[in-house]
Amino acid sequence: MIYKYPLTSFPESITKLKSIETINFSSTELESLPESIGNLAHLKMLAVDNGKISTLPDSLKNLKSIKTLMLQNNKFTQLPGVVTELESLENLFISSNQLTSLPETFGRLKSLKELNLSWNNITSLPNSIGYLSSLEKIILSKNQLSEIPESIGKISTLKEMWLHENNLESLPESISELESLKSLQIDGNPIHDNPSSKVERILKVLRKKGVEID
């Protein structure tokens, strides 16, 4: 089900469609989601991009089948805690909001494979990010990050890291231990234009492993 016309409230009638698997409300003016959204037990994909949403109902945790959640270009200043209770979630896209941090509970998302947090105001990442044991791609471009936690090195599945246009002056030693890493994007950071000897050493190790660095 796809809606692309102005819509400020979520039609309650949709939450009665128990077997629905996909809802796309992108390019609407949606301001909120109803508690009854939690009744959609078979929902696999929910897209509410380009709206005015700043919070999510607690009932969202009842979406046991949800695989993809798209919340891009809304009004979130913090990630609703209920998102970290979506154990089946594989793809989370929440770029172009006003996030400044992530909760420590973020590490609960064990099934997460792709994470897009670009175009926010995030200044730091929780250590629990290292518990995202299925993560393959993380996009953190256009934030305010000054460092990446050492725990990132625990994500053995990680293939792509997009870190460009931040305030990074260093990289964690553990990044060289990411055995699946294929691509590291760091342009637009101090470490790209004026790397320290530590960063140069880490990048040398990664290049020897065949990691593409830009």
N, C-alpha and C positions, 0 to 999 in steps of 0.2 A: 504494500500500500504506500503510495507516494503522494505527498502534498507539496505544492510549490507556490501556493498563493498565500497572501497575508492571512495569518491565523494567530490570534493572541492566546487562545485557550485550546486545550487538547479535547477533542470530541469524546465525551464519556462513552458514546456508543461503541467506539473502537475497542474499549476494554472488555466488551462482551463477546468479542470474537476470539474465543478461547484457543483456537487452533492457528491463529495468525503467527507467522514466523519473522516477517520483516515489516518494519515501519520506518519510513523516510519522511521526516518533516523538515528537511533542509530547505533553506531559502524561504522560510516563513517568518513570522514575528512572534513566535511562541514565547510566552513569559513563564510558564510553569508546566509541570507534569502532575497529574492527579495521583492520589494514593492508589486508586484502582488499577494503575499501570502494573502493579504487582500481581494482578490476576492472570496476566498473560504468560502462563507457565511454559508455553512452547516458543516464546519469542527468542530468536537467535540474533537479530540485528536491529538496533535502535539508533537512528540518526536524527539528531535535532540540531544540526548546524545552523549558524547564521540567525540565531534568535536572541532572546533577552533573558535567558534562564540564568539564575545565580545559585539556586539550590535544587536538590533532588529529594523526592519523598523516600522515607525509610522503607517503604514497601518494595523498593527497587531490588532489595536483597532477595526477594522471592523469585526473581527471574533466574532460575537454576539452569536454564538452557542458553542464556545469553553468551554469544561469542564475540560480537562486535558492538562497541558503544562509541558513538561519534557525537562529541559535544563542542565542536570547533566554532570559534567566533561567537561566543556568548558573553555572559557577564560574571563568570566565576572568579572570585578572589581567593578562594581556597577549594581544594578538592573535597567534595562531600565524602565523609567517612564511609557511607554506605557503598561507595564504589569499591572499596577494598574488601567488601564481603562477597563480591561476585567471583566465586572460585572457578567458574568455567570460562571467564573472560579471556579471550586470546588477543584481541585488538582494541586498544584504547587510544582514541584521537581527541585531544583536548587542547589543540593549538589555538593561538589567537584569543586568549582570555587574559585575565589579570592575576594569574597565580604567582605567588612569591615563594612558596615552599610546598612540600609534600608531607603527608603524615607519616610517622614511623610505621604505622600499620600497612603502609603501601607494599611491604614485602610479602603480604599474604597472597598476592596475585600470582600464584605458582604456575598458572596455565598461560600467563601473558606472553605473547610472541612478538608483538609489535606495539611500540609506545611512541606517540608523537606529542611532545610537550613544547614544540617550537612557538616562538612569538608570544612568550609570557614574560614575567619579571622574576623568574626563579633565581634565587641567590645561592641556594645550597640544596643538596640531595641527602635524604636520610641514609644511614648506614644499612638499613634494611633493604635497600635496593639490591644488595648482593644476594638476596633470597629469591629473586625472580629467576628461578631455575630453568625456565623455558624460553626466556627472552632471546630473540634473534636480532632485533633491530630497535635502536633507540634514537630518537631525533630530539635533540635539545638545543637546536640552533636558535639564535636570536633571543637569548635570555641574559641573565646577569651573573652567571656562574663564575666564581673565582677559583674553584677547586672541584675535583671529583673524588669521592671517598674511595679508600683502598679496597673496600668491600666489592667494588665493581669487578675485581679480578676473580671473584667466585663464580661469575656467570659463564660457565664453560660453553654454553650454546650461542653466545653473542657473536654475530657476524658483522654487524654494521653499527658504527657510532658516529652520529652527526653532532659535532660540537661547535660548528663555526659561528662566528659573531657572538662571542661571550667575552669574559674578562679573565680567561685562564692564563695564569703565569707558570703553572706547573702541571704535571701529570702524575698520577699515582704509579708507583713502581709495579704494582700488581697488574697494570694494563698489559704488560709484556707477557703475562701468563695466560692471556685469553687465547686458548688453543684454536678456537673457531673463527677468530677475527680476520676479516678480509678487507674491510674498508674503515678508515679513520679520517674524518673530516675536521680539521682544526684551523682552517684559514679564518682570518679576522680575529685572531687572538694574539696576545703578546707572545705566546709560545711559538707561534708560526713565524713571526717576523724577527723576533729576538729571543730565541730559545736559550735557556741556561744549559750548562754542561750536563746536568742531570737529564733534562728533557732530550738533548741531542743523543745521549746514550740510550735512552728508552726508545726513541724513534729509530735508531740504528738497529736495535734488536728486532723491532717490529718489521722493518724493511727486509731484514735477512730472512724473516719468516714468510715474506711475500705479501705483507699487508700493504694495500694501496693507501698512501697518505697524501692528503691535499689540504 
